[in-house]
Structure formats: C-alpha cells, structure tokens
Amino acid sequence: LFMVFIRMLTAFLVLTPLVLIRCRPLRIPGKRDLGLLILLALFDPIGFFVFEALGVQYTSSSQAGMMWALGPLLNTMGAWIILRERTTPTMIACFLVAMGGVMLLTLSSAVDEHASNPILGNFFIFLCLCGAAGFMVILRFLRGKYPAVMVVWVQTLIGTVFLLPTLPLGLAPLPQTFHWESFMTLIYLGVGVTFGAQACAAFAVARMPIAKYSAMENLVPVVALFTGLIVLGERMLPLQWLACAIIFAAVLVSQRVHRG
C-alpha cells in the first residue's frame, strides 16, 4: 500500500502543473461524469495497483506476465457485455480457452523463491486485470470529453486521497531504511507507469474501439515472460509452457477473428 501511495502521489505532483497549464479553463465535471470519474479511479488505479502489488508478492513475474494475455479478452468481453460492441461466438470461445490455459498455468505452478503462493498471486492478478477492463469500459463512456492528462490527474488525486489514511493507521508501514535503488524504482513507477502509460492509455481508448486497442496489449505478456526469464532468472515447468501456448493461441485466434 505504501508503494501504491507513492506511485499515486508522484504522478499527481507531476501532473498538477501540466493540468493547470494545458487544461485552462478547468472544466468542472457534471454529476454523471463525476460519478464515472470516481468509479474509474476505484477500478484503476486503486483496485488495479493494489491487486497488482499483492499479486506479484505471491507469483512470479513470468506468470504475472502471462496472466496479462487475458487482458485483451477481458476488455473485449466487458465491451461486449456493457457497451454492446460487436463480438462473435468464436471470440467467446477463445476467452474460455484462454481462461482454461490460465487455470492450467496456475495449478501446475510449483512453490519457489519467485512464487510463494502462485494460486493466490494469480488470482490477485486476475482481479487486477478486471480493474483494468472496468477502466477501459468507463473511458469509452466518457468518450474523450476530457484531456487524457486531466483524466489521469483525477485518477491520481482520488487514489492519493483514498490511500492517505493507510499511513497513520499503520496499514502501509513506512520503510525503516532508505535505499536509492528502491527510491528510483518508485519514482519510475510513478512517473513512467502511473503517469506515462496511463496517459497514453486514456488518450488511445477514447479514440478507438476497445478490441482494437486491446490487440496491442498482446505485447505485454511476451515482454514480461522473457524479462522474467532473462533478467530475474525465473524458470517454468514444461506443463506451464503448454499453458502459455494455449493462452497465446486463444488470444491470437481472437485477434484474427476481430480483424476479419
């Protein structure tokens, strides 16, 4: 919780001068839009980052990255159910097959130094992805009414205010020692990810169908998988590689169906 709070606070401090300069005069959201913006922040960043932070404590980077392969399908299913964007029975079947691959990946996981409780960790990552899907759907409701930097600024403001009480309550204990490496990591997460990536996502989703945007997310599990294997020295069992192949196959077929 402390890590997520610092991410929110850092992004908020970076975004505030940009919003004051680029979004003048500030447009005050109506009651409906204000409710959507609050719900947006509850889904992402609050729910997303909290469940992500919990998940990576219990599962490996490689498995968490493979779970991200579900992101495009979850986004597409959310858009189909709530926004009535067109989908097909094949797309739904791909979603179910990918879910089966995730179940196989999770149940075949062995406890090691990188994954102390992979079942719990992967479940938290799944909840994190549900938060991301909710974020996408609500952004489509807003339909680009507000600049991307303002949307992310509202997210970080609500996230900071929501997590601030965890400090005095002891739910997010302060670090006892200072390390430059940890400090710079938090700054990167706040500026590069919470600000940079979220602003790009908000800009893109407001201007294209969710299914088309989600196709680009297929790069995430590839990068995460091989980064975990190469940089962190993680290892995967043969059955887990089979599960990865099932997930990738389902996602690739779903994208071919969408393009068709």
N, C-alpha and C positions, 0 to 999 in steps of 0.2 A: 504493500500500500504506500509506503514511503517513496519507493521508486516511481510508482504511477503518479503520485502527487507532484514530485519534482518534474516529471515529464510535462504534466499539465501546466505547472507554474512557469516553467521555462518557455514553453510555446506561447503562453499567454503574454509574458513580458515582451517576447519578440514581436508578437502580432499586434499589440496595442498601438504602437506608433504607426504601423502600416495602415491599420484601420482608420486611425484619426486623420491620416494624410490622404488616403485613396478613397475613402467611403464618405466624404463630406458632401452634403449634409447627411448625417446618420439617419437611416430610415427606421422608424420605430415599428416593429412587427405588430400586426393585429392580433386579436385574441387567438384566432385559429393558428396563425403562423407561429406565435409564441409557444403554444402548446406543442406544435410539431418540432420546434427547435429544442424544447426541453426533452421531449421524447427521443429526439435524435441524439442528444448528449447522453441520455441514460443508456441507449444502445451502444453508442460509440462516441466518446472514448471510455466512459465509466465501465460499462459491462464488458466491452471488448478488452481493454487493457488489464482490468482486474483478473478476468478469467485467463487471459494470455499469461500474465505473470504467475498465476497459480499453476497453470498447465506446464510451463517449462521447468518448474521446480521438480516435477514428478516424471516427466517423459523426456526423451532425447530430442535434440534439435532436428535430427533426421526424420523422426516420426512426426514431430510437430509440423515440419515442412510438408510431409506427405498428406497430413490432415488438411493442409491448405488447398490441396487439389479438390476438396469438396466445396470450396468457396464459390467458384463459378456456378456449380449446380444448385447450391443453396440460394444464391442470388436469383437464378433463373426461376426456381420453384417459388420463391417469395413474390417475384414479379408476376408470375402466372396466377397465383392464388389471390393476391391483394390488388395488383394493378391491372389484371386481366390481359397482360401481354401474352401474345400467342405462343403456345408450346405444342408439343406432339406427344403421343404415347411413347415413341422411341426415346424422347428426352426424359420422360418419367422413368422409363425402364433403365436408362443409363444412370439416373440418380440412385435407383435402388441397387443396381450392381455396384456402383461406387461405394455406397454405404456398406454393402457386403464386404468389399475389399478393406474398408476401414476396420470393420469388425474383425476380419482375419488378421490384419496388421496388429491390432491391439491385443487380441487373445494369444497370438503367437509370440508376443514380446517377452523377453526374459529380463528379470530384475538385474541391473548392473549399476556401475558408478554413474552412468549418464541417465538412467531411468529407474528411479527407486520405486515408483508405482505407476507403470505405464497405463494401466486401465483408467485410473483416476485422472492422470495427466491428460490423456487423450480425450476423456470426457470433458474436462475443462476447456481444452482447445476447441472441441465441438461447440460448446456454449459460446466461446469467443467468436467463432465463425457465424453463429446465429445472430450475435450482436452486429457483426459486420453486414449481414444480409438485411437486418432491420434498418441499418444506416442507409443502405442503398435505396431501399423502398421509400423511406421518408424523404430522401433527397429528390426523388422523382416527383413526389407530391409538391415539393417547393418549386420545382420547375425553373430553377435559375433565377428566382425573384431577387436573390441577394448575392453579392460577390462572394467568390469562394473563400477569400481571406476572412470575410465577415462571418460566414458560416462556421469556419474552424475557430475563429476567435470566440464566438458564442459557446462552442463546444468546450474549449479550454477554460473559459470563465466558469461555466457551470461545473465542469469537472474539478477545478481548483476549489471552488466553494464547497462542493459536495465532500471532497476528501480532506479539507482543512480540519474538521473536528477529530479526525483519526489521530492527529498528533498529540493534543492534550489528553485524549482518552487512553493513550498508550497502545492503540491498535496498530500504529505504524511507528515502532520504536526508532529513534534517531541512531545513526551509526555512532559507534564509540570511538572509531579512529578514522582519520582522513587519508584517502588514497587517491592520487592524481588519476590513475587509470580508471577507477570507478567513477570519479567525478566527471572525467571527459566522456565516459560512456553514457552517463546520464544526460550530459549536455547534447551529445549526438542524438540520443533517443528523443529528447525534447524538440530540438531544432530540426534535425534531419528527417525524423519519422513523424512525430506528432504534428509538427508544423508543415514540413515539406511534403511528405507523402499524402497527408490528409487534405492539404490544399489542392494538390493535383487531382486526387480522387473526387473531391467536391466539384472541381471545375469540369472534369470529364463526365461524371454521371449526370450532371444537369444538361448535357448536350448530346447524349447518345443513349440508345436502348441498353438496359442493364445487361442483357445477354451478350451484347457486343463488347461492352466494357469487360465483362467477366472473362472473355476469351483471353485477354492479356494477363489475367491472374494465373494462367497456367504456367507462367514462368516462375512463379514463387516457389512451388514445391521442388522444381528442378534445382534452383539455386540453393535452397535450404538443405536439400538432401546431400548434394555434393560438397557444400560448405561444411556440413557436419561431419561428413566422412573424411574430408581432406584436412580441414583446419583443426577440428576437435578430436579427430581420431576415433570417431564412433564406428561401431560395427553393427551389421544387420544380419539376421539369420536367413537361410535360403527361403523359408516359408514367408518371411517378411518381404523379400524381393518379389515373390509371387504375388503377394497382396498389393505391392506397389504397381506391378504390371497390370493387375486387374483395375486398379483405380485409374491409372493413366489411360488404359484402353477405353474405359467408360467415358472419361472426360473427352478424349479425342473424338469418339463417335458422336457424342453430344454436340461438339462444335461443328462437325461435318454436317450434322442434321440441321443445325441452326443456319449455317451458310447456305445449305440447299434450300 
